[in-house]
Amino acid sequence: MLDHGYHPDKLIAALQQLYPQIMTKIRFELDPKPTKAQKAAQGKTGFVPVATRWVVERSNAWMERCKSLIKNFERTLDHATAKLNLCFI
């Protein structure tokens, strides 16, 4: 999920130059902003967090809090993946 500050077309073009097979593994979606009518229906004004984007941002914040993930000292990808899984637990 991407915020509207990102441009998926530019990201896809850059990724295809660096690593063409990556596009079979990931996809990008622009997360829709709530309209003024949707905000009014919720009784809110101004900034309203979008639930799906909040999950992604919260996950990134959890990863940043794990001090052992600051530098990757692991020798294998399996060990790095295990540390990442432990972080989320």
PDB file of N, CA, C and O in Angstrom:
ATOM      1  N   MET A   1       0.840  -1.167   0.000  1.00  0.00           N
ATOM      2  CA  MET A   1       0.000   0.000   0.000  1.00  0.00           C
ATOM      3  C   MET A   1       0.888   1.233   0.000  1.00  0.00           C
ATOM      4  O   MET A   1       1.790   1.361   0.828  1.00  0.00           O
ATOM      5  N   LEU A   2       0.633   2.112  -0.906  1.00  0.00           N
ATOM      6  CA  LEU A   2       1.420   3.328  -1.023  1.00  0.00           C
ATOM      7  C   LEU A   2       0.584   4.544  -0.675  1.00  0.00           C
ATOM      8  O   LEU A   2      -0.619   4.593  -0.931  1.00  0.00           O
ATOM      9  N   ASP A   3       1.239   5.502  -0.098  1.00  0.00           N
ATOM     10  CA  ASP A   3       0.661   6.803   0.145  1.00  0.00           C
ATOM     11  C   ASP A   3       0.616   7.543  -1.193  1.00  0.00           C
ATOM     12  O   ASP A   3       1.262   7.121  -2.152  1.00  0.00           O
ATOM     13  N   HIS A   4      -0.130   8.629  -1.264  1.00  0.00           N
ATOM     14  CA  HIS A   4      -0.222   9.368  -2.510  1.00  0.00           C
ATOM     15  C   HIS A   4       1.029  10.189  -2.805  1.00  0.00           C
ATOM     16  O   HIS A   4       1.107  10.834  -3.851  1.00  0.00           O
ATOM     17  N   GLY A   5       2.002  10.174  -1.906  1.00  0.00           N
ATOM     18  CA  GLY A   5       3.277  10.835  -2.160  1.00  0.00           C
ATOM     19  C   GLY A   5       4.174  10.013  -3.065  1.00  0.00           C
ATOM     20  O   GLY A   5       5.173  10.527  -3.567  1.00  0.00           O
ATOM     21  N   TYR A   6       3.840   8.746  -3.286  1.00  0.00           N
ATOM     22  CA  TYR A   6       4.635   7.860  -4.132  1.00  0.00           C
ATOM     23  C   TYR A   6       3.993   7.759  -5.513  1.00  0.00           C
ATOM     24  O   TYR A   6       2.789   7.964  -5.667  1.00  0.00           O
ATOM     25  N   HIS A   7       4.797   7.446  -6.493  1.00  0.00           N
ATOM     26  CA  HIS A   7       4.304   7.278  -7.856  1.00  0.00           C
ATOM     27  C   HIS A   7       4.615   5.848  -8.302  1.00  0.00           C
ATOM     28  O   HIS A   7       5.762   5.547  -8.634  1.00  0.00           O
ATOM     29  N   PRO A   8       3.616   4.963  -8.316  1.00  0.00           N
ATOM     30  CA  PRO A   8       3.864   3.561  -8.629  1.00  0.00           C
ATOM     31  C   PRO A   8       4.510   3.346  -9.996  1.00  0.00           C
ATOM     32  O   PRO A   8       5.329   2.440 -10.149  1.00  0.00           O
ATOM     33  N   ASP A   9       4.159   4.158 -10.987  1.00  0.00           N
ATOM     34  CA  ASP A   9       4.731   3.981 -12.322  1.00  0.00           C
ATOM     35  C   ASP A   9       6.251   4.161 -12.303  1.00  0.00           C
ATOM     36  O   ASP A   9       6.982   3.398 -12.936  1.00  0.00           O
ATOM     37  N   LYS A  10       6.717   5.172 -11.575  1.00  0.00           N
ATOM     38  CA  LYS A  10       8.160   5.421 -11.489  1.00  0.00           C
ATOM     39  C   LYS A  10       8.853   4.310 -10.694  1.00  0.00           C
ATOM     40  O   LYS A  10       9.951   3.882 -11.051  1.00  0.00           O
ATOM     41  N   LEU A  11       8.210   3.846  -9.618  1.00  0.00           N
ATOM     42  CA  LEU A  11       8.783   2.758  -8.826  1.00  0.00           C
ATOM     43  C   LEU A  11       8.899   1.478  -9.636  1.00  0.00           C
ATOM     44  O   LEU A  11       9.925   0.800  -9.585  1.00  0.00           O
ATOM     45  N   ILE A  12       7.865   1.147 -10.376  1.00  0.00           N
ATOM     46  CA  ILE A  12       7.862  -0.077 -11.175  1.00  0.00           C
ATOM     47  C   ILE A  12       8.944  -0.006 -12.252  1.00  0.00           C
ATOM     48  O   ILE A  12       9.659  -0.982 -12.479  1.00  0.00           O
ATOM     49  N   ALA A  13       9.066   1.146 -12.918  1.00  0.00           N
ATOM     50  CA  ALA A  13      10.080   1.287 -13.962  1.00  0.00           C
ATOM     51  C   ALA A  13      11.487   1.143 -13.384  1.00  0.00           C
ATOM     52  O   ALA A  13      12.337   0.483 -13.983  1.00  0.00           O
ATOM     53  N   ALA A  14      11.736   1.750 -12.236  1.00  0.00           N
ATOM     54  CA  ALA A  14      13.063   1.679 -11.616  1.00  0.00           C
ATOM     55  C   ALA A  14      13.369   0.258 -11.152  1.00  0.00           C
ATOM     56  O   ALA A  14      14.490  -0.222 -11.320  1.00  0.00           O
ATOM     57  N   LEU A  15      12.378  -0.416 -10.570  1.00  0.00           N
ATOM     58  CA  LEU A  15      12.587  -1.787 -10.103  1.00  0.00           C
ATOM     59  C   LEU A  15      12.813  -2.759 -11.261  1.00  0.00           C
ATOM     60  O   LEU A  15      13.606  -3.692 -11.140  1.00  0.00           O
ATOM     61  N   GLN A  16      12.124  -2.547 -12.377  1.00  0.00           N
ATOM     62  CA  GLN A  16      12.295  -3.439 -13.516  1.00  0.00           C
ATOM     63  C   GLN A  16      13.690  -3.306 -14.125  1.00  0.00           C
ATOM     64  O   GLN A  16      14.217  -4.267 -14.685  1.00  0.00           O
ATOM     65  N   GLN A  17      14.289  -2.122 -14.017  1.00  0.00           N
ATOM     66  CA  GLN A  17      15.657  -1.950 -14.502  1.00  0.00           C
ATOM     67  C   GLN A  17      16.645  -2.680 -13.602  1.00  0.00           C
ATOM     68  O   GLN A  17      17.582  -3.313 -14.087  1.00  0.00           O
ATOM     69  N   LEU A  18      16.435  -2.591 -12.291  1.00  0.00           N
ATOM     70  CA  LEU A  18      17.356  -3.215 -11.346  1.00  0.00           C
ATOM     71  C   LEU A  18      17.156  -4.722 -11.221  1.00  0.00           C
ATOM     72  O   LEU A  18      18.119  -5.488 -11.217  1.00  0.00           O
ATOM     73  N   TYR A  19      15.906  -5.134 -11.119  1.00  0.00           N
ATOM     74  CA  TYR A  19      15.602  -6.530 -10.815  1.00  0.00           C
ATOM     75  C   TYR A  19      14.261  -6.884 -11.462  1.00  0.00           C
ATOM     76  O   TYR A  19      13.223  -6.801 -10.806  1.00  0.00           O
ATOM     77  N   PRO A  20      14.270  -7.276 -12.737  1.00  0.00           N
ATOM     78  CA  PRO A  20      13.009  -7.496 -13.471  1.00  0.00           C
ATOM     79  C   PRO A  20      12.086  -8.541 -12.848  1.00  0.00           C
ATOM     80  O   PRO A  20      10.869  -8.414 -12.978  1.00  0.00           O
ATOM     81  N   GLN A  21      12.610  -9.569 -12.176  1.00  0.00           N
ATOM     82  CA  GLN A  21      11.765 -10.626 -11.634  1.00  0.00           C
ATOM     83  C   GLN A  21      10.980 -10.184 -10.399  1.00  0.00           C
ATOM     84  O   GLN A  21      10.057 -10.878  -9.974  1.00  0.00           O
ATOM     85  N   ILE A  22      11.336  -9.041  -9.824  1.00  0.00           N
ATOM     86  CA  ILE A  22      10.681  -8.599  -8.576  1.00  0.00           C
ATOM     87  C   ILE A  22       9.191  -8.343  -8.785  1.00  0.00           C
ATOM     88  O   ILE A  22       8.402  -8.498  -7.853  1.00  0.00           O
ATOM     89  N   MET A  23       8.800  -7.955  -9.985  1.00  0.00           N
ATOM     90  CA  MET A  23       7.399  -7.618 -10.212  1.00  0.00           C
ATOM     91  C   MET A  23       6.495  -8.855 -10.207  1.00  0.00           C
ATOM     92  O   MET A  23       5.272  -8.718 -10.184  1.00  0.00           O
ATOM     93  N   THR A  24       7.075 -10.058 -10.228  1.00  0.00           N
ATOM     94  CA  THR A  24       6.257 -11.256 -10.074  1.00  0.00           C
ATOM     95  C   THR A  24       6.010 -11.551  -8.597  1.00  0.00           C
ATOM     96  O   THR A  24       5.173 -12.389  -8.259  1.00  0.00           O
ATOM     97  N   LYS A  25       6.742 -10.857  -7.712  1.00  0.00           N
ATOM     98  CA  LYS A  25       6.646 -11.119  -6.278  1.00  0.00           C
ATOM     99  C   LYS A  25       5.919 -10.028  -5.499  1.00  0.00           C
ATOM    100  O   LYS A  25       5.382 -10.289  -4.422  1.00  0.00           O
ATOM    101  N   ILE A  26       5.897  -8.816  -6.033  1.00  0.00           N
ATOM    102  CA  ILE A  26       5.241  -7.712  -5.322  1.00  0.00           C
ATOM    103  C   ILE A  26       4.310  -6.961  -6.260  1.00  0.00           C
ATOM    104  O   ILE A  26       4.404  -7.076  -7.482  1.00  0.00           O
ATOM    105  N   ARG A  27       3.420  -6.197  -5.668  1.00  0.00           N
ATOM    106  CA  ARG A  27       2.562  -5.298  -6.438  1.00  0.00           C
ATOM    107  C   ARG A  27       2.308  -4.058  -5.590  1.00  0.00           C
ATOM    108  O   ARG A  27       2.357  -4.112  -4.361  1.00  0.00           O
ATOM    109  N   PHE A  28       2.042  -2.969  -6.246  1.00  0.00           N
ATOM    110  CA  PHE A  28       1.807  -1.703  -5.567  1.00  0.00           C
ATOM    111  C   PHE A  28       0.358  -1.283  -5.739  1.00  0.00           C
ATOM    112  O   PHE A  28      -0.234  -1.465  -6.802  1.00  0.00           O
ATOM    113  N   GLU A  29      -0.201  -0.723  -4.686  1.00  0.00           N
ATOM    114  CA  GLU A  29      -1.549  -0.161  -4.741  1.00  0.00           C
ATOM    115  C   GLU A  29      -1.520   1.202  -4.065  1.00  0.00           C
ATOM    116  O   GLU A  29      -0.907   1.372  -3.012  1.00  0.00           O
ATOM    117  N   LEU A  30      -2.189   2.168  -4.680  1.00  0.00           N
ATOM    118  CA  LEU A  30      -2.377   3.449  -4.016  1.00  0.00           C
ATOM    119  C   LEU A  30      -3.553   3.311  -3.077  1.00  0.00           C
ATOM    120  O   LEU A  30      -4.635   2.884  -3.483  1.00  0.00           O
ATOM    121  N   ASP A  31      -3.347   3.668  -1.833  1.00  0.00           N
ATOM    122  CA  ASP A  31      -4.407   3.578  -0.846  1.00  0.00           C
ATOM    123  C   ASP A  31      -5.338   4.773  -1.021  1.00  0.00           C
ATOM    124  O   ASP A  31      -4.875   5.914  -1.012  1.00  0.00           O
ATOM    125  N   PRO A  32      -6.628   4.541  -1.179  1.00  0.00           N
ATOM    126  CA  PRO A  32      -7.536   5.661  -1.426  1.00  0.00           C
ATOM    127  C   PRO A  32      -7.663   6.562  -0.197  1.00  0.00           C
ATOM    128  O   PRO A  32      -7.749   6.099   0.940  1.00  0.00           O
ATOM    129  N   LYS A  33      -7.670   7.858  -0.472  1.00  0.00           N
ATOM    130  CA  LYS A  33      -7.900   8.828   0.603  1.00  0.00           C
ATOM    131  C   LYS A  33      -9.400   8.888   0.901  1.00  0.00           C
ATOM    132  O   LYS A  33     -10.218   8.758  -0.010  1.00  0.00           O
ATOM    133  N   PRO A  34      -9.760   9.081   2.161  1.00  0.00           N
ATOM    134  CA  PRO A  34     -11.194   9.234   2.442  1.00  0.00           C
ATOM    135  C   PRO A  34     -11.706  10.563   1.889  1.00  0.00           C
ATOM    136  O   PRO A  34     -11.026  11.585   1.985  1.00  0.00           O
ATOM    137  N   THR A  35     -12.888  10.544   1.320  1.00  0.00           N
ATOM    138  CA  THR A  35     -13.477  11.758   0.777  1.00  0.00           C
ATOM    139  C   THR A  35     -14.028  12.615   1.915  1.00  0.00           C
ATOM    140  O   THR A  35     -14.120  12.169   3.058  1.00  0.00           O
ATOM    141  N   LYS A  36     -14.384  13.829   1.587  1.00  0.00           N
ATOM    142  CA  LYS A  36     -14.964  14.722   2.601  1.00  0.00           C
ATOM    143  C   LYS A  36     -16.274  14.159   3.133  1.00  0.00           C
ATOM    144  O   LYS A  36     -16.589  14.311   4.313  1.00  0.00           O
ATOM    145  N   ALA A  37     -17.040  13.505   2.256  1.00  0.00           N
ATOM    146  CA  ALA A  37     -18.309  12.908   2.687  1.00  0.00           C
ATOM    147  C   ALA A  37     -18.059  11.754   3.663  1.00  0.00           C
ATOM    148  O   ALA A  37     -18.782  11.603   4.648  1.00  0.00           O
ATOM    149  N   GLN A  38     -17.031  10.941   3.386  1.00  0.00           N
ATOM    150  CA  GLN A  38     -16.708   9.841   4.293  1.00  0.00           C
ATOM    151  C   GLN A  38     -16.238  10.368   5.644  1.00  0.00           C
ATOM    152  O   GLN A  38     -16.587   9.814   6.686  1.00  0.00           O
ATOM    153  N   LYS A  39     -15.444  11.442   5.624  1.00  0.00           N
ATOM    154  CA  LYS A  39     -14.988  12.045   6.884  1.00  0.00           C
ATOM    155  C   LYS A  39     -16.177  12.599   7.670  1.00  0.00           C
ATOM    156  O   LYS A  39     -16.265  12.435   8.887  1.00  0.00           O
ATOM    157  N   ALA A  40     -17.085  13.255   6.954  1.00  0.00           N
ATOM    158  CA  ALA A  40     -18.263  13.823   7.618  1.00  0.00           C
ATOM    159  C   ALA A  40     -19.133  12.724   8.213  1.00  0.00           C
ATOM    160  O   ALA A  40     -19.692  12.897   9.296  1.00  0.00           O
ATOM    161  N   ALA A  41     -19.254  11.592   7.517  1.00  0.00           N
ATOM    162  CA  ALA A  41     -20.051  10.483   8.029  1.00  0.00           C
ATOM    163  C   ALA A  41     -19.447   9.911   9.312  1.00  0.00           C
ATOM    164  O   ALA A  41     -20.170   9.424  10.180  1.00  0.00           O
ATOM    165  N   GLN A  42     -18.103   9.974   9.428  1.00  0.00           N
ATOM    166  CA  GLN A  42     -17.437   9.496  10.635  1.00  0.00           C
ATOM    167  C   GLN A  42     -17.406  10.578  11.722  1.00  0.00           C
ATOM    168  O   GLN A  42     -17.020  10.313  12.861  1.00  0.00           O
ATOM    169  N   GLY A  43     -17.817  11.803  11.354  1.00  0.00           N
ATOM    170  CA  GLY A  43     -17.787  12.901  12.315  1.00  0.00           C
ATOM    171  C   GLY A  43     -16.390  13.442  12.542  1.00  0.00           C
ATOM    172  O   GLY A  43     -16.095  13.946  13.626  1.00  0.00           O
ATOM    173  N   LYS A  44     -15.519  13.348  11.539  1.00  0.00           N
ATOM    174  CA  LYS A  44     -14.132  13.793  11.675  1.00  0.00           C
ATOM    175  C   LYS A  44     -13.812  14.833  10.622  1.00  0.00           C
ATOM    176  O   LYS A  44     -14.445  14.891   9.567  1.00  0.00           O
ATOM    177  N   THR A  45     -12.823  15.649  10.925  1.00  0.00           N
ATOM    178  CA  THR A  45     -12.317  16.619   9.962  1.00  0.00           C
ATOM    179  C   THR A  45     -10.801  16.571   9.973  1.00  0.00           C
ATOM    180  O   THR A  45     -10.198  16.042  10.907  1.00  0.00           O
ATOM    181  N   GLY A  46     -10.186  17.121   8.938  1.00  0.00           N
ATOM    182  CA  GLY A  46      -8.719  17.153   8.886  1.00  0.00           C
ATOM    183  C   GLY A  46      -8.137  15.797   8.551  1.00  0.00           C
ATOM    184  O   GLY A  46      -8.675  15.060   7.725  1.00  0.00           O
ATOM    185  N   PHE A  47      -7.017  15.473   9.212  1.00  0.00           N
ATOM    186  CA  PHE A  47      -6.325  14.218   8.941  1.00  0.00           C
ATOM    187  C   PHE A  47      -7.084  13.047   9.546  1.00  0.00           C
ATOM    188  O   PHE A  47      -7.409  13.051  10.734  1.00  0.00           O
ATOM    189  N   VAL A  48      -7.361  12.048   8.723  1.00  0.00           N
ATOM    190  CA  VAL A  48      -8.008  10.811   9.174  1.00  0.00           C
ATOM    191  C   VAL A  48      -7.121   9.653   8.719  1.00  0.00           C
ATOM    192  O   VAL A  48      -6.927   9.475   7.516  1.00  0.00           O
ATOM    193  N   PRO A  49      -6.574   8.857   9.653  1.00  0.00           N
ATOM    194  CA  PRO A  49      -5.721   7.738   9.228  1.00  0.00           C
ATOM    195  C   PRO A  49      -6.529   6.681   8.480  1.00  0.00           C
ATOM    196  O   PRO A  49      -7.673   6.386   8.826  1.00  0.00           O
ATOM    197  N   VAL A  50      -5.911   6.129   7.461  1.00  0.00           N
ATOM    198  CA  VAL A  50      -6.531   5.079   6.669  1.00  0.00           C
ATOM    199  C   VAL A  50      -6.117   3.747   7.282  1.00  0.00           C
ATOM    200  O   VAL A  50      -4.930   3.515   7.510  1.00  0.00           O
ATOM    201  N   ALA A  51      -7.077   2.874   7.551  1.00  0.00           N
ATOM    202  CA  ALA A  51      -6.819   1.645   8.310  1.00  0.00           C
ATOM    203  C   ALA A  51      -5.768   0.754   7.653  1.00  0.00           C
ATOM    204  O   ALA A  51      -4.865   0.277   8.340  1.00  0.00           O
ATOM    205  N   THR A  52      -5.859   0.519   6.357  1.00  0.00           N
ATOM    206  CA  THR A  52      -4.910  -0.392   5.708  1.00  0.00           C
ATOM    207  C   THR A  52      -3.506   0.179   5.705  1.00  0.00           C
ATOM    208  O   THR A  52      -2.540  -0.553   5.919  1.00  0.00           O
ATOM    209  N   ARG A  53      -3.381   1.456   5.470  1.00  0.00           N
ATOM    210  CA  ARG A  53      -2.061   2.079   5.461  1.00  0.00           C
ATOM    211  C   ARG A  53      -1.498   2.129   6.872  1.00  0.00           C
ATOM    212  O   ARG A  53      -0.285   2.026   7.056  1.00  0.00           O
ATOM    213  N   TRP A  54      -2.352   2.284   7.864  1.00  0.00           N
ATOM    214  CA  TRP A  54      -1.883   2.330   9.242  1.00  0.00           C
ATOM    215  C   TRP A  54      -1.228   1.016   9.627  1.00  0.00           C
ATOM    216  O   TRP A  54      -0.233   1.018  10.352  1.00  0.00           O
ATOM    217  N   VAL A  55      -1.761  -0.104   9.160  1.00  0.00           N
ATOM    218  CA  VAL A  55      -1.189  -1.417   9.466  1.00  0.00           C
ATOM    219  C   VAL A  55       0.235  -1.508   8.933  1.00  0.00           C
ATOM    220  O   VAL A  55       1.127  -1.999   9.625  1.00  0.00           O
ATOM    221  N   VAL A  56       0.453  -1.042   7.714  1.00  0.00           N
ATOM    222  CA  VAL A  56       1.783  -1.088   7.106  1.00  0.00           C
ATOM    223  C   VAL A  56       2.741  -0.183   7.876  1.00  0.00           C
ATOM    224  O   VAL A  56       3.860  -0.590   8.190  1.00  0.00           O
ATOM    225  N   GLU A  57       2.312   1.031   8.180  1.00  0.00           N
ATOM    226  CA  GLU A  57       3.172   1.965   8.904  1.00  0.00           C
ATOM    227  C   GLU A  57       3.476   1.459  10.314  1.00  0.00           C
ATOM    228  O   GLU A  57       4.596   1.623  10.798  1.00  0.00           O
ATOM    229  N   ARG A  58       2.514   0.859  10.962  1.00  0.00           N
ATOM    230  CA  ARG A  58       2.730   0.318  12.304  1.00  0.00           C
ATOM    231  C   ARG A  58       3.722  -0.842  12.265  1.00  0.00           C
ATOM    232  O   ARG A  58       4.575  -0.962  13.145  1.00  0.00           O
ATOM    233  N   SER A  59       3.613  -1.693  11.250  1.00  0.00           N
ATOM    234  CA  SER A  59       4.562  -2.804  11.101  1.00  0.00           C
ATOM    235  C   SER A  59       5.984  -2.288  10.920  1.00  0.00           C
ATOM    236  O   SER A  59       6.921  -2.822  11.512  1.00  0.00           O
ATOM    237  N   ASN A  60       6.145  -1.254  10.106  1.00  0.00           N
ATOM    238  CA  ASN A  60       7.474  -0.668   9.922  1.00  0.00           C
ATOM    239  C   ASN A  60       8.006  -0.098  11.231  1.00  0.00           C
ATOM    240  O   ASN A  60       9.196  -0.222  11.519  1.00  0.00           O
ATOM    241  N   ALA A  61       7.152   0.515  12.016  1.00  0.00           N
ATOM    242  CA  ALA A  61       7.586   1.071  13.302  1.00  0.00           C
ATOM    243  C   ALA A  61       8.009  -0.038  14.261  1.00  0.00           C
ATOM    244  O   ALA A  61       8.977   0.129  15.002  1.00  0.00           O
ATOM    245  N   TRP A  62       7.304  -1.159  14.259  1.00  0.00           N
ATOM    246  CA  TRP A  62       7.700  -2.287  15.117  1.00  0.00           C
ATOM    247  C   TRP A  62       9.079  -2.804  14.734  1.00  0.00           C
ATOM    248  O   TRP A  62       9.898  -3.113  15.600  1.00  0.00           O
ATOM    249  N   MET A  63       9.334  -2.896  13.424  1.00  0.00           N
ATOM    250  CA  MET A  63      10.648  -3.373  12.981  1.00  0.00           C
ATOM    251  C   MET A  63      11.751  -2.406  13.402  1.00  0.00           C
ATOM    252  O   MET A  63      12.840  -2.837  13.782  1.00  0.00           O
ATOM    253  N   GLU A  64      11.481  -1.110  13.336  1.00  0.00           N
ATOM    254  CA  GLU A  64      12.490  -0.118  13.718  1.00  0.00           C
ATOM    255  C   GLU A  64      12.787  -0.144  15.208  1.00  0.00           C
ATOM    256  O   GLU A  64      13.878   0.251  15.621  1.00  0.00           O
ATOM    257  N   ARG A  65      11.849  -0.597  16.022  1.00  0.00           N
ATOM    258  CA  ARG A  65      12.079  -0.649  17.469  1.00  0.00           C
ATOM    259  C   ARG A  65      12.984  -1.797  17.885  1.00  0.00           C
ATOM    260  O   ARG A  65      13.573  -1.751  18.964  1.00  0.00           O
ATOM    261  N   CYS A  66      13.108  -2.826  17.054  1.00  0.00           N
ATOM    262  CA  CYS A  66      13.954  -3.975  17.393  1.00  0.00           C
ATOM    263  C   CYS A  66      15.415  -3.599  17.187  1.00  0.00           C
ATOM    264  O   CYS A  66      15.872  -3.438  16.056  1.00  0.00           O
ATOM    265  N   LYS A  67      16.131  -3.464  18.273  1.00  0.00           N
ATOM    266  CA  LYS A  67      17.529  -3.029  18.197  1.00  0.00           C
ATOM    267  C   LYS A  67      18.406  -4.029  17.454  1.00  0.00           C
ATOM    268  O   LYS A  67      19.393  -3.637  16.831  1.00  0.00           O
ATOM    269  N   SER A  68      18.065  -5.305  17.507  1.00  0.00           N
ATOM    270  CA  SER A  68      18.903  -6.311  16.844  1.00  0.00           C
ATOM    271  C   SER A  68      18.772  -6.256  15.321  1.00  0.00           C
ATOM    272  O   SER A  68      19.578  -6.858  14.613  1.00  0.00           O
ATOM    273  N   LEU A  69      17.763  -5.539  14.808  1.00  0.00           N
ATOM    274  CA  LEU A  69      17.586  -5.444  13.360  1.00  0.00           C
ATOM    275  C   LEU A  69      18.260  -4.203  12.768  1.00  0.00           C
ATOM    276  O   LEU A  69      18.214  -3.984  11.557  1.00  0.00           O
ATOM    277  N   ILE A  70      18.891  -3.387  13.634  1.00  0.00           N
ATOM    278  CA  ILE A  70      19.523  -2.166  13.133  1.00  0.00           C
ATOM    279  C   ILE A  70      20.635  -2.498  12.153  1.00  0.00           C
ATOM    280  O   ILE A  70      20.733  -1.883  11.091  1.00  0.00           O
ATOM    281  N   LYS A  71      21.462  -3.451  12.497  1.00  0.00           N
ATOM    282  CA  LYS A  71      22.515  -3.916  11.587  1.00  0.00           C
ATOM    283  C   LYS A  71      22.299  -5.394  11.343  1.00  0.00           C
ATOM    284  O   LYS A  71      21.927  -6.136  12.251  1.00  0.00           O
ATOM    285  N   ASN A  72      22.531  -5.808  10.137  1.00  0.00           N
ATOM    286  CA  ASN A  72      22.322  -7.208   9.801  1.00  0.00           C
ATOM    287  C   ASN A  72      23.634  -7.965   9.947  1.00  0.00           C
ATOM    288  O   ASN A  72      24.480  -7.928   9.053  1.00  0.00           O
ATOM    289  N   PHE A  73      23.804  -8.651  11.073  1.00  0.00           N
ATOM    290  CA  PHE A  73      25.000  -9.430  11.345  1.00  0.00           C
ATOM    291  C   PHE A  73      24.801 -10.905  11.020  1.00  0.00           C
ATOM    292  O   PHE A  73      25.712 -11.712  11.203  1.00  0.00           O
ATOM    293  N   GLU A  74      23.626 -11.254  10.543  1.00  0.00           N
ATOM    294  CA  GLU A  74      23.336 -12.663  10.305  1.00  0.00           C
ATOM    295  C   GLU A  74      24.069 -13.159   9.071  1.00  0.00           C
ATOM    296  O   GLU A  74      24.241 -12.422   8.100  1.00  0.00           O
ATOM    297  N   ARG A  75      24.501 -14.418   9.114  1.00  0.00           N
ATOM    298  CA  ARG A  75      25.246 -14.995   7.987  1.00  0.00           C
ATOM    299  C   ARG A  75      24.327 -15.584   6.934  1.00  0.00           C
ATOM    300  O   ARG A  75      24.698 -15.649   5.762  1.00  0.00           O
ATOM    301  N   THR A  76      23.141 -16.013   7.323  1.00  0.00           N
ATOM    302  CA  THR A  76      22.231 -16.614   6.356  1.00  0.00           C
ATOM    303  C   THR A  76      20.891 -15.888   6.357  1.00  0.00           C
ATOM    304  O   THR A  76      20.518 -15.224   7.324  1.00  0.00           O
ATOM    305  N   LEU A  77      20.185 -16.036   5.250  1.00  0.00           N
ATOM    306  CA  LEU A  77      18.872 -15.420   5.128  1.00  0.00           C
ATOM    307  C   LEU A  77      17.879 -16.037   6.105  1.00  0.00           C
ATOM    308  O   LEU A  77      16.979 -15.350   6.588  1.00  0.00           O
ATOM    309  N   ASP A  78      18.033 -17.327   6.400  1.00  0.00           N
ATOM    310  CA  ASP A  78      17.141 -17.989   7.365  1.00  0.00           C
ATOM    311  C   ASP A  78      17.265 -17.372   8.749  1.00  0.00           C
ATOM    312  O   ASP A  78      16.262 -17.180   9.435  1.00  0.00           O
ATOM    313  N   HIS A  79      18.490 -17.059   9.164  1.00  0.00           N
ATOM    314  CA  HIS A  79      18.682 -16.439  10.475  1.00  0.00           C
ATOM    315  C   HIS A  79      18.103 -15.030  10.511  1.00  0.00           C
ATOM    316  O   HIS A  79      17.498 -14.628  11.505  1.00  0.00           O
ATOM    317  N   ALA A  80      18.289 -14.282   9.429  1.00  0.00           N
ATOM    318  CA  ALA A  80      17.735 -12.928   9.366  1.00  0.00           C
ATOM    319  C   ALA A  80      16.208 -12.972   9.403  1.00  0.00           C
ATOM    320  O   ALA A  80      15.572 -12.147  10.060  1.00  0.00           O
ATOM    321  N   THR A  81      15.623 -13.940   8.692  1.00  0.00           N
ATOM    322  CA  THR A  81      14.169 -14.091   8.688  1.00  0.00           C
ATOM    323  C   THR A  81      13.656 -14.470  10.073  1.00  0.00           C
ATOM    324  O   THR A  81      12.614 -13.978  10.507  1.00  0.00           O
ATOM    325  N   ALA A  82      14.377 -15.334  10.759  1.00  0.00           N
ATOM    326  CA  ALA A  82      13.975 -15.728  12.116  1.00  0.00           C
ATOM    327  C   ALA A  82      13.993 -14.524  13.055  1.00  0.00           C
ATOM    328  O   ALA A  82      13.095 -14.372  13.883  1.00  0.00           O
ATOM    329  N   LYS A  83      15.011 -13.664  12.932  1.00  0.00           N
ATOM    330  CA  LYS A  83      15.060 -12.465  13.779  1.00  0.00           C
ATOM    331  C   LYS A  83      13.891 -11.535  13.470  1.00  0.00           C
ATOM    332  O   LYS A  83      13.309 -10.939  14.377  1.00  0.00           O
ATOM    333  N   LEU A  84      13.553 -11.416  12.205  1.00  0.00           N
ATOM    334  CA  LEU A  84      12.426 -10.571  11.825  1.00  0.00           C
ATOM    335  C   LEU A  84      11.117 -11.120  12.391  1.00  0.00           C
ATOM    336  O   LEU A  84      10.282 -10.359  12.880  1.00  0.00           O
ATOM    337  N   ASN A  85      10.942 -12.423  12.324  1.00  0.00           N
ATOM    338  CA  ASN A  85       9.753 -13.055  12.903  1.00  0.00           C
ATOM    339  C   ASN A  85       9.690 -12.863  14.406  1.00  0.00           C
ATOM    340  O   ASN A  85       8.617 -12.606  14.951  1.00  0.00           O
ATOM    341  N   LEU A  86      10.814 -12.982  15.079  1.00  0.00           N
ATOM    342  CA  LEU A  86      10.855 -12.745  16.532  1.00  0.00           C
ATOM    343  C   LEU A  86      10.484 -11.307  16.865  1.00  0.00           C
ATOM    344  O   LEU A  86       9.827 -11.045  17.872  1.00  0.00           O
ATOM    345  N   CYS A  87      10.901 -10.393  16.031  1.00  0.00           N
ATOM    346  CA  CYS A  87      10.566  -8.980  16.247  1.00  0.00           C
ATOM    347  C   CYS A  87       9.059  -8.777  16.267  1.00  0.00           C
ATOM    348  O   CYS A  87       8.536  -8.035  17.099  1.00  0.00           O
ATOM    349  N   PHE A  88       8.365  -9.435  15.352  1.00  0.00           N
ATOM    350  CA  PHE A  88       6.910  -9.261  15.275  1.00  0.00           C
ATOM    351  C   PHE A  88       6.177 -10.021  16.369  1.00  0.00           C
ATOM    352  O   PHE A  88       5.035  -9.693  16.689  1.00  0.00           O
ATOM    353  N   ILE A  89       6.815 -11.029  16.945  1.00  0.00           N
ATOM    354  CA  ILE A  89       6.176 -11.762  18.033  1.00  0.00           C
ATOM    355  C   ILE A  89       6.178 -10.883  19.263  1.00  0.00           C
ATOM    356  O   ILE A  89       5.687 -11.293  20.315  1.00  0.00           O
TER     357      ILE A  89
END
